[in-house]
């Protein structure tokens, strides 16, 4: 589909599902799709396609959101409380990184602390989420550099 073409979902905002055949035809009724497939010997009925749920929170997204929330905490006590019962290693690592930042903050400015936290994240998804609404060029640069590093490691099979 070209960028100018609108998807069936865009053209039909109230549509919950459509029915598709193997040649890509889309139908609003299951019977119509089955009839079409039956009448065309090289075509099969592929089934129902439901509208994707854009708001569905996947387990990995939940993990990223917890790590991002921890990165915003400002005291060791808050971080430790947030980590109680946590089992996901990436969230635990985000907590350790945040504790380290808090303990070593010294006279650093907030954007410097955020840049350090972003530079310690272990997934591109977590970094993208962390810099999504970021305004500091320093933090965005740190995030982009970390993404480049992670992608380089992935290409090298590390």
C-alpha positions, 0 to 999 in steps of 0.5 A, a space after each residue: 500500500 502506498 503512503 497515499 492509499 488509505 487502509 481499510 481501517 482509515 476508510 471505515 473507522 467503525 469497522 471492527 473486522 473484515 473478511 479476506 480471500 487469498 487474492 487480497 480481496 476484502 469483504 464486510 461480510 463473511 458470507 460474501 468472502 466465502 461465496 467469492 472464494 467458492 466462485 473462483 477456483 484459484 481463490 480461498 477464504 482466508 478468514 476474519 481480520 480484526 482491527 488491531 488494538 493500538 492501545 494494547 500493552 504488551 508484556 515488553 511494553 509494560 516492562 519498558 514503562 516500569 523501567 522508565 518510571 523508575 528512571 524518573 524517581 529521585 530517591 533511593 528509597 523510592 527506587 527500592 520500593 518500586 523494585 520490591 517484587 520485581 522479577 524482570 532483569 531489565 527493570 532491576 538494572 534500570 533501578 540499579 542504574 537510577 540508584 547509582 545516578 542518585 548516589 553520584 549526582 553531586 552537582 549535576 543538572 537534571 538533563 545530565 542525569 537523564 542522559 546518563 540514565 538513557 545511556 545505560 538502557 539495554 533495548 532500543 525500545 526502552 531508549 525510544 520510549 525514554 527520549 520520545 518526549 525529551 526536549 534536551 538535545 544532550 539527552 536525545 544525543 545520548 539516546 541516539 548514540 546508545 541506539 547506534 551502539 546497540 544496533 552495532 552490537 546486534 549486527 556483530 552478533 554480540 
